[in-house]
Structures are given as structure tokens and as C-alpha cells.
Amino acid sequence: MKKKEVGIIGGEGASDLLETFLGIGEIKVKGILDNTEDSNLIKLGKKFNIFTTTDPSVFMRRLKGMTVIDLSDGWYRKFLPALDGEVKIVNPELSGLLVSCVRDRKRLLRTQSALERVSEVIVSTFDLNRILNLVIYIASRLMNVKICAVRLLGPDDKLTMVASYGLSKKYLEKGDIDYGDSIAGWVVKNKKPYVSVDIKKDPRYKFSRYARREGIASLLCVPLLVKEKAIGTLSIYTSSPRKFSPGEIRLFTTFANQVGVVVENAKLFKDIEDSYKGLLETLGVIVETRDFYTADHSRDVKKYAVAIAEEMGLSREEIESISYASLIHDLGKIGIEEKILSKPDKLNAEEFEKVADHSRIGADIISHIKILQHLSPLILHLHERYDGRGYPDGLKGEDIPLGSRILMVADAFSAMTSDRPYRRAMAREEAMEEIKRNAGTQFDPKIVNLFLSMLKEKKV
């Protein structure tokens, strides 16, 4: 298909129009006219090897028979007494409408890009605070404002500020807003956007003294909707009066609709995560009720293991996995007879083999629970040894998962400093010496050195 050839006469929005045409295969810009060589439009045209000029006569001869989009104030006409139909001029009103459409398109593309960035965060984390902070940061840039805020509706029908950008601590002290009250409450109740060009004179705005102190002039507040239910608001503020256009309101509403879904998903994930943690705690308690001497052992292991992982600077996800695995690291003991677990004497070979198999049993149980499957390797290899003489697979050194190596040290120290059927608890210093003596053989020496330093410095 032959490309449509057009020219552009400079004016407001001409550069936006040219950039859009450059990205559209069906339209080719053949010439640019502007009243100065230093204009951004002419510079952009030269960059893409488009014919440019400040001479109206030359421009019209060059573009004879083509369509010209006129965004100027008509300055060129005094140099051209009559055009005689040599070119087809699109008048400034229609040209301006075209630029508005182009700008709306660019905003929508920016919205899509912004939502993609939010999605990237969601894929990596369901941390609601992190998501909301990213949302307000992007919204402020998307709408070219310096102040943005999110309020969420709580079970008490109050709107609480959960994230903000550009607002002072004094402003944040104004507290919660009742459902239906003030502008944010009205937006939630009516599920509609609200624009206030002069917020200090708006009767719906109940905090005019805060607005004066903050230097706020205008406001655009839109609802966060999920399945036609308002769960909060997303607001932007300006320091000088601004009448938001219908296109800007549509753009911000589109963004807010997606944010509403993101927030709801993050909250649902938090509920699932809380249930998940509750399940782990319950499984840990089940194990401890079968073995009096290991009561609170899992929580102690968790305390030591998490402290080590944090000191090592591991990621949030790695620390969480270690934390969860520590709660259920002895889950396999469910399959071991109680008389063996509570035996006061040394275990015979057969009994030891049964106890030694508990890490494999636990890992197998966990592997069948989809949400816990990623913890299975940490539990399976908890009783390997750094020198390769452990069980069940005889892994050596850094072939043992890092989480397992951390749990080994935490588990051993907790066990040494707790009473057992066959011995009394060791003193803290004695247990530290025993851990140190087995560094490089049973335990990872780097983890041992770190843990002992933390104990000496009373960091744990």
C-alpha cells in the first residue's frame, strides 16, 4: 500500500505529531515548515532526514498536491497571497484535534508501560507496600505531578492513607477519612472520579488549612475499583491551578482500575501467605507434641537460622524459605515411633537408621504439598556434612544447599543447648566450642565463623 505523504507546519503539539507519524508505517512526512531554524520541530526533522525550511514559498512548491497539517497561528500566509489549491491545508482546529488524539495515544502507551513495570514487581513480590510505593511514583510521573497518594478502605469504613509521594508529615497527620466524607469519601461512595480546580474553595474538601500549608491548588481523585466495588482512592495534587482534560481523567482512571486489581491480588496473596505460615506453625507444633524434649526447638532454629541468613545479606525470598523450612525441619519425625524419640539410652543401629530417615520422610511429605515444594531440598539435606560423610546423599561442601548449611548450624546449636532424654543441655559457651570444633567437617566454616561472631556480639 502506498504511503500517505504529508507536510507539517509548526505550532503547539507539532513535535508530538511528527514523532507519532515517524512510528506509523502508512504515513510519510515529506516536509516541515517553521518560523525559526532553532525550533525543536525542525531539529527533529533534520535528525530523520526530512526536508525542513523556514521559507513558506519553498515549502509549498515542494509539497504541491500533498496534504499539509497546519498547527501554526497562520504567520506564513502573509508571505503567500494565494495558495490556489496547490496544497490541501488541514485547518488548525482539525489539526489541533489530531494532536489531542496523538497525545492521548502517547499517554495510553505510557500507561501500558507503567502497568508493565508494576506487573514486574508483582511477579517478583506481593509486598503491598512496595507495590503501592511504585504505583504512586509512576502515577506522579504519568500525570506530571509532584504529589500523589493512595487511600484504602478498611473494615471500619474509614479511608486510611497507605502510601504517599510528595506530602509532608504534617499533612499525613490529618488521619483517616470516613466513608462518604470529604472528597476521597465521596469518590468511594459514588465510584466516580472527582476534579477540584481550586481545592481550598471546594466545599467538599474538609482540610483547606492543610492544603494552604502544603501549597496544594488542584486535585484529581479516582476510585480504585474491583468488580464494581470501591476499595480505595488514588489521588494526585498540583501546586498551581490545573483543569484536567477529559483525556487525562480517562487515562488516570484506566491506570487506577488496574491498580485496584493489583492491590486486591496482593491482599489476597497476603491472606494466603498468612494461612501458609499458620500451616507451617501447626505442622511444627504437631511434631513438638510428639517429642517433649523438642518443644520450642523449631522456633529456636528459626531464630538462629533467620539471624544468620540476614547477616549474610540473603534475599527476602531466601530468608523466608529458610524461616519456613526451620519450622518444619523435623516434620519427618511424625513417621518415627514415640518410644524411639523419647528413648533415654543410646539408639541401636536399627533405631538410628529410622531416626536418620526422618529428613527424607519430611522432604517427601512436603514435596506433595504444592505451596511448600520449594522447601523440600532444604529439609532433605539438613543432615549432610560439609566433609561429605553425612546423609541421605553424602553431598559435600557447597553442593549442599545454602539453606541446609545454615539450618545445620542453627539446628545443632539449638539441640546442644536444650535438654534431651539422654543428656542435659550444654552451657552456651560449651556449645559454641563444639560448633567451632566441627567447622569444616560437619559444618560450613564460613557460616560457623559468622554465627559464633554473632553470638559473641550478642546479635542473636
C-alpha positions as CSV (number, residue, x, y, z in Angstrom):
1,M,0.0,0.0,0.0
2,K,1.3,3.4,-1.0
3,K,2.2,5.7,2.0
4,K,0.2,8.8,2.6
5,E,2.6,11.8,2.1
6,V,2.1,14.9,4.3
7,G,3.7,18.1,5.5
8,I,3.6,19.8,8.9
9,I,3.6,23.5,9.7
10,G,5.0,24.1,13.2
11,G,2.9,25.0,16.2
12,E,1.9,23.5,19.6
13,G,2.0,19.7,19.5
14,A,3.8,19.5,16.1
15,S,6.8,17.6,17.6
16,D,4.4,15.1,19.2
17,L,2.6,14.6,15.9
18,L,5.9,14.2,14.0
19,E,7.1,11.5,16.5
20,T,3.9,9.6,16.1
21,F,4.0,9.8,12.3
22,L,7.6,8.5,12.3
23,G,6.3,5.4,14.1
24,I,3.4,4.8,11.7
25,G,4.3,3.0,8.5
26,E,1.4,4.2,6.4
27,I,2.3,8.0,6.8
28,K,5.4,9.6,5.5
29,V,6.3,13.2,6.4
30,K,7.8,14.9,3.3
31,G,8.4,18.4,4.6
32,I,8.4,20.7,7.7
33,L,7.8,24.4,7.8
34,D,8.5,26.5,10.9
35,N,9.4,30.2,11.5
36,T,12.8,29.5,13.0
37,E,15.7,27.1,12.3
38,D,16.1,26.6,16.1
39,S,12.7,25.1,16.6
40,N,12.5,21.6,18.1
41,L,10.4,20.6,15.2
42,I,13.0,21.5,12.6
43,K,15.8,19.9,14.7
44,L,13.7,16.7,14.9
45,G,13.0,16.7,11.2
46,K,16.7,17.1,10.3
47,K,17.6,14.2,12.6
48,F,15.4,12.0,10.5
49,N,16.5,13.5,7.1
50,I,13.2,15.2,6.5
51,F,13.1,18.3,4.3
52,T,12.8,21.4,6.5
53,T,12.6,25.1,5.7
54,T,11.6,28.5,7.2
55,D,10.5,29.7,3.7
56,P,6.7,29.3,3.1
57,S,7.1,29.6,-0.8
58,V,9.8,26.9,-0.9
59,F,7.7,24.6,1.4
60,M,4.5,25.0,-0.7
61,R,6.3,24.3,-4.0
62,R,8.0,21.2,-2.5
63,L,4.7,19.8,-1.1
64,K,2.5,20.7,-4.1
65,G,-0.5,18.3,-4.3
66,M,0.0,16.9,-0.8
67,T,-1.9,17.4,2.5
68,V,-0.4,19.8,5.0
69,I,-1.3,19.8,8.7
70,D,-1.3,23.4,9.9
71,L,-0.7,23.8,13.6
72,S,0.5,27.4,13.3
73,D,-1.1,30.8,14.0
74,G,-1.1,31.5,10.3
75,W,2.1,33.5,10.3
76,Y,3.1,32.1,6.8
77,R,0.0,33.4,5.0
78,K,1.3,36.9,4.7
79,F,4.1,35.6,2.5
80,L,1.7,33.7,0.3
81,P,-1.0,35.9,-1.2
82,A,-2.9,33.0,-2.6
83,L,-2.4,29.2,-2.4
84,D,-4.7,28.4,-5.3
85,G,-5.3,24.9,-4.1
86,E,-1.6,23.9,-4.6
87,V,-1.7,22.1,-1.3
88,K,-4.5,20.7,0.9
89,I,-4.3,22.6,4.2
90,V,-5.9,20.9,7.2
91,N,-7.0,23.9,9.3
92,P,-5.6,24.5,12.8
93,E,-8.9,23.3,14.6
94,L,-8.8,19.9,13.0
95,S,-5.0,19.7,13.3
96,G,-5.3,20.5,17.0
97,L,-7.9,17.7,17.4
98,L,-5.5,15.4,15.7
99,V,-2.7,16.4,18.1
100,S,-5.0,15.8,21.1
101,C,-5.7,12.2,19.8
102,V,-1.9,11.7,19.4
103,R,-1.2,12.9,22.9
104,D,-4.0,10.6,24.3
105,R,-2.3,7.7,22.4
106,K,1.1,8.6,23.9
107,R,-0.4,8.8,27.4
108,L,-2.1,5.4,26.9
109,L,1.3,3.9,25.8
110,R,2.9,5.4,28.9
111,T,0.1,3.9,31.0
112,Q,0.7,0.5,29.4
113,S,4.5,0.9,30.1
114,A,3.7,1.9,33.7
115,L,1.5,-1.1,34.3
116,E,4.1,-3.4,32.9
117,R,6.5,-2.0,35.5
118,V,4.0,-2.6,38.2
119,S,3.5,-6.2,36.9
120,E,7.2,-6.8,37.0
121,V,7.1,-6.0,40.7
122,I,4.1,-8.2,41.3
123,V,5.9,-11.2,39.6
124,S,8.9,-10.7,42.0
125,T,7.0,-9.9,45.2
126,F,3.5,-9.5,46.6
127,D,4.7,-6.9,49.1
128,L,1.8,-4.5,49.2
129,N,3.8,-1.6,50.5
130,R,6.4,-2.0,47.8
131,I,3.7,-2.2,45.1
132,L,1.9,0.9,46.3
133,N,5.1,2.9,46.6
134,L,5.9,2.0,43.0
135,V,2.3,2.9,41.9
136,I,2.4,6.4,43.4
137,Y,5.9,7.0,41.9
138,I,4.7,6.0,38.4
139,A,1.4,7.9,38.7
140,S,3.2,11.1,39.6
141,R,5.3,10.9,36.5
142,L,2.5,9.6,34.3
143,M,0.4,12.7,35.1
144,N,3.3,15.1,35.5
145,V,2.6,16.0,39.2
146,K,4.7,16.1,42.3
147,I,2.2,14.9,44.8
148,C,0.3,11.6,44.8
149,A,-1.5,9.4,47.5
150,V,-3.4,6.1,47.9
151,R,-6.1,5.6,50.5
152,L,-7.6,2.1,51.2
153,L,-11.0,1.4,52.7
154,G,-10.8,-0.5,55.9
155,P,-13.4,-2.8,57.6
156,D,-14.4,0.2,59.8
157,D,-15.4,2.1,56.7
158,K,-12.5,4.5,57.1
159,L,-10.1,5.5,54.3
160,T,-6.5,5.2,55.5
161,M,-3.5,6.8,53.8
162,V,-1.3,3.8,53.0
163,A,1.2,5.4,50.5
164,S,2.1,8.9,49.5
165,Y,4.6,10.8,47.4
166,G,5.4,14.5,48.0
167,L,3.2,15.1,51.1
168,S,4.7,16.4,54.3
169,K,4.5,14.6,57.7
170,K,2.2,17.3,58.9
171,Y,-0.3,16.7,56.1
172,L,-0.2,12.9,56.8
173,E,-1.2,13.6,60.4
174,K,-4.8,14.6,59.4
175,G,-5.6,10.9,59.8
176,D,-8.4,8.7,58.3
177,I,-11.4,9.8,56.3
178,D,-14.9,8.4,56.9
179,Y,-16.8,6.7,54.1
180,G,-18.7,9.3,52.2
181,D,-16.9,12.2,53.8
182,S,-14.7,14.7,52.1
183,I,-13.6,14.3,48.5
184,A,-12.0,10.8,48.9
185,G,-15.0,9.5,50.8
186,W,-17.4,10.9,48.1
187,V,-15.3,9.2,45.3
188,V,-15.5,5.8,47.1
189,K,-19.2,6.2,47.8
190,N,-20.1,7.3,44.2
191,K,-17.4,5.3,42.4
192,K,-16.7,8.3,40.2
193,P,-13.6,10.5,39.5
194,Y,-13.7,13.9,41.1
195,V,-11.8,17.1,39.9
196,S,-11.3,20.2,42.0
197,V,-9.6,23.0,40.2
198,D,-9.4,25.1,43.4
199,I,-9.4,22.7,46.3
200,K,-9.2,25.5,49.0
201,K,-12.6,26.8,47.9
202,D,-14.2,23.4,47.3
203,P,-17.0,22.8,50.0
204,R,-16.4,19.0,49.8
205,Y,-12.8,19.4,50.8
206,K,-12.6,19.4,54.6
207,F,-8.9,20.1,55.1
208,S,-8.4,23.5,53.5
209,R,-5.8,24.6,56.1
210,Y,-3.7,21.6,55.3
211,A,-4.0,22.5,51.6
212,R,-2.8,26.0,52.2
213,R,0.1,24.8,54.3
214,E,1.0,22.2,51.7
215,G,0.6,24.6,48.8
216,I,-2.0,22.4,47.0
217,A,-4.2,24.0,44.4
218,S,-5.9,21.3,42.3
219,L,-6.9,17.7,42.9
220,L,-7.9,14.7,40.7
221,C,-9.2,11.8,42.8
222,V,-10.3,8.5,41.2
223,P,-11.7,5.3,42.8
224,L,-9.8,2.0,43.0
225,L,-12.4,-0.4,41.7
226,V,-12.5,-4.2,41.9
227,K,-15.5,-5.9,40.4
228,E,-17.5,-2.6,40.7
229,K,-16.6,-2.4,44.4
230,A,-14.6,0.7,45.5
231,I,-11.7,-0.4,47.8
232,G,-9.9,3.0,48.0
233,T,-8.8,6.0,46.0
234,L,-5.8,7.2,44.0
235,S,-5.3,11.0,44.1
236,I,-2.9,13.5,42.5
237,Y,-2.4,17.1,43.6
238,T,-0.9,20.1,41.8
239,S,0.7,23.2,43.3
240,S,-0.9,25.6,40.7
241,P,-4.5,25.5,39.3
242,R,-5.0,22.8,36.7
243,K,-8.1,21.9,34.8
244,F,-7.6,18.2,34.0
245,S,-8.8,17.3,30.5
246,P,-11.2,14.5,29.8
247,G,-8.3,12.6,28.2
248,E,-6.2,13.0,31.4
249,I,-9.1,11.8,33.6
250,R,-9.7,8.8,31.3
251,L,-6.0,8.0,31.4
252,F,-5.7,8.2,35.2
253,T,-9.0,6.2,35.7
254,T,-7.7,3.5,33.4
255,F,-4.4,3.3,35.4
256,A,-6.4,3.3,38.7
257,N,-8.6,0.4,37.6
258,Q,-5.6,-1.7,37.0
259,V,-4.0,-0.6,40.3
260,G,-7.3,-1.7,42.1
261,V,-6.9,-5.2,40.7
262,V,-3.2,-5.3,41.7
263,V,-3.9,-4.2,45.3
264,E,-6.7,-6.7,45.7
265,N,-4.5,-9.5,44.4
266,A,-1.7,-8.5,46.8
267,K,-4.1,-8.5,49.7
268,L,-5.4,-12.0,48.7
269,F,-1.8,-13.2,48.5
270,K,-1.2,-11.8,52.0
271,D,-4.2,-13.8,53.3
272,I,-2.8,-17.0,51.5
273,E,0.7,-16.3,52.9
274,D,-0.7,-15.9,56.5
275,S,-2.6,-19.2,56.1
276,Y,0.6,-20.7,54.7
277,K,2.6,-19.6,57.8
278,G,-0.2,-20.9,60.0
279,L,0.0,-24.3,58.3
280,L,3.8,-24.4,58.9
281,E,3.4,-23.4,62.6
282,T,0.7,-26.1,63.0
283,L,2.9,-28.8,61.4
284,G,5.8,-27.7,63.7
285,V,3.6,-28.0,66.8
286,I,2.4,-31.4,65.7
287,V,6.0,-32.6,65.7
288,E,6.8,-31.0,69.0
289,T,3.8,-32.5,70.8
290,R,5.2,-36.0,69.9
291,D,8.6,-35.2,71.5
292,F,8.5,-33.3,74.8
293,Y,12.2,-32.5,74.6
294,T,11.9,-30.7,71.3
295,A,9.2,-28.2,72.5
296,D,10.1,-24.8,71.1
297,H,13.1,-26.3,69.3
298,S,11.7,-25.3,65.8
299,R,11.2,-21.7,66.9
300,D,14.8,-21.6,68.3
301,V,16.1,-23.0,65.0
302,K,14.1,-20.4,63.1
303,K,15.5,-17.6,65.3
304,Y,19.1,-18.6,64.7
305,A,18.8,-19.5,61.0
306,V,17.0,-16.3,60.1
307,A,19.6,-14.2,62.0
308,I,22.4,-15.9,60.1
309,A,20.6,-15.5,56.7
310,E,20.0,-11.8,57.4
311,E,23.6,-11.3,58.5
312,M,24.8,-12.9,55.2
313,G,22.6,-10.5,53.2
314,L,20.4,-13.1,51.6
315,S,17.4,-12.0,49.6
316,R,14.0,-11.7,51.2
317,E,12.7,-14.8,49.4
318,E,15.7,-16.9,50.6
319,I,15.3,-15.7,54.2
320,E,11.6,-16.6,54.0
321,S,12.3,-20.1,52.7
322,I,14.8,-20.7,55.5
323,S,12.4,-19.3,58.0
324,Y,9.6,-21.6,56.8
325,A,11.9,-24.7,56.5
326,S,13.1,-24.2,60.1
327,L,9.6,-24.6,61.4
328,I,9.1,-28.0,59.8
329,H,12.6,-29.3,59.5
330,D,11.7,-32.2,61.9
331,L,8.4,-33.0,60.2
332,G,9.6,-36.5,59.3
333,K,9.6,-37.4,62.9
334,I,5.9,-37.9,62.5
335,G,6.7,-41.3,61.0
336,I,9.0,-42.4,63.9
337,E,7.8,-44.4,66.9
338,E,7.4,-42.2,70.0
339,K,9.4,-44.7,72.2
340,I,12.4,-44.2,69.9
341,L,12.1,-40.4,70.1
342,S,11.9,-40.4,73.9
343,K,14.5,-43.2,74.5
344,P,16.8,-42.2,77.3
345,D,19.6,-44.5,76.2
346,K,21.8,-44.6,73.1
347,L,20.0,-45.7,70.0
348,N,20.9,-49.1,68.4
349,A,21.7,-49.3,64.7
350,E,18.2,-50.1,63.6
351,E,16.7,-47.2,65.7
352,F,19.4,-44.8,64.5
353,E,18.6,-45.7,60.9
354,K,14.9,-44.9,61.5
355,V,15.7,-41.5,63.0
356,A,18.2,-40.8,60.3
357,D,15.5,-41.3,57.7
358,H,13.3,-38.5,59.1
359,S,14.8,-35.9,56.8
360,R,13.8,-38.0,53.8
361,I,10.3,-38.6,55.2
362,G,9.8,-34.9,55.9
363,A,11.0,-33.9,52.5
364,D,8.7,-36.4,50.9
365,I,5.7,-35.1,52.8
366,I,6.5,-31.5,51.8
367,S,7.0,-32.4,48.1
368,H,3.4,-33.4,47.9
369,I,2.2,-30.0,49.1
370,K,2.4,-27.7,46.1
371,I,2.8,-24.5,48.0
372,L,5.7,-26.0,50.1
373,Q,7.5,-27.9,47.5
374,H,10.4,-25.5,47.2
375,L,11.3,-26.2,50.9
376,S,11.8,-29.9,50.3
377,P,15.5,-29.8,49.3
378,L,16.4,-27.7,52.4
379,I,14.8,-30.3,54.7
380,L,16.2,-33.3,52.7
381,H,19.8,-32.2,53.1
382,L,19.7,-30.9,56.6
383,H,21.9,-33.8,57.9
384,E,24.5,-33.8,55.2
385,R,28.0,-33.0,56.4
386,Y,30.4,-30.4,54.9
387,D,33.1,-33.2,54.5
388,G,30.6,-35.4,52.5
389,R,30.1,-38.0,55.3
390,G,26.5,-37.1,56.0
391,Y,23.1,-38.5,54.9
392,P,21.0,-39.1,52.9
393,D,23.0,-38.4,49.8
394,G,26.6,-37.8,51.0
395,L,26.7,-34.3,49.5
396,K,29.9,-32.3,50.2
397,G,30.8,-28.6,50.6
398,E,28.8,-26.1,48.6
399,D,26.9,-28.9,46.8
400,I,24.8,-28.9,49.9
401,P,22.0,-26.2,49.5
402,L,23.0,-23.0,51.3
403,G,19.7,-23.0,53.3
404,S,20.5,-26.5,54.5
405,R,24.0,-25.5,55.6
406,I,22.6,-22.6,57.6
407,L,19.9,-24.8,59.2
408,M,22.6,-27.4,60.1
409,V,24.4,-24.9,62.4
410,A,21.2,-23.5,63.8
411,D,19.7,-26.9,64.4
412,A,22.8,-28.3,66.1
413,F,23.3,-25.2,68.4
414,S,19.6,-25.4,69.5
415,A,19.9,-29.1,70.1
416,M,23.1,-28.8,72.1
417,T,21.6,-26.0,74.4
418,S,18.4,-28.0,75.0
419,D,17.7,-30.9,77.3
420,R,17.4,-34.3,75.6
421,P,16.3,-37.7,77.0
422,Y,19.9,-38.9,77.1
423,R,21.7,-35.8,78.4
424,R,21.3,-32.4,80.0
425,A,21.6,-29.2,78.0
426,M,25.1,-27.8,77.3
427,A,26.1,-24.4,78.5
428,R,26.1,-21.7,75.8
429,E,29.9,-21.4,75.7
430,E,30.4,-25.2,75.6
431,A,28.0,-25.5,72.6
432,M,29.9,-22.7,70.9
433,E,33.2,-24.6,71.3
434,E,31.6,-27.8,70.0
435,I,30.3,-26.0,66.9
436,K,33.7,-24.4,66.3
437,R,35.4,-27.9,66.7
438,N,33.2,-29.3,63.9
439,A,33.7,-26.4,61.5
440,G,35.0,-27.7,58.1
441,T,33.9,-31.3,58.9
442,Q,30.3,-31.2,59.9
443,F,29.6,-27.5,59.3
444,D,30.4,-24.9,56.7
445,P,33.3,-23.0,58.3
446,K,32.2,-19.6,56.9
447,I,28.7,-20.0,58.5
448,V,30.2,-21.2,61.8
449,N,32.6,-18.2,62.0
450,L,29.7,-15.8,61.2
451,F,27.4,-17.4,63.7
452,L,29.9,-17.5,66.5
453,S,30.8,-13.8,66.0
454,M,27.1,-13.0,66.2
455,L,26.8,-15.0,69.5
456,K,29.8,-13.2,71.0
457,E,28.5,-9.8,69.9
458,K,25.0,-10.8,71.3
459,K,23.4,-10.2,67.9
460,V,21.3,-13.3,68.5
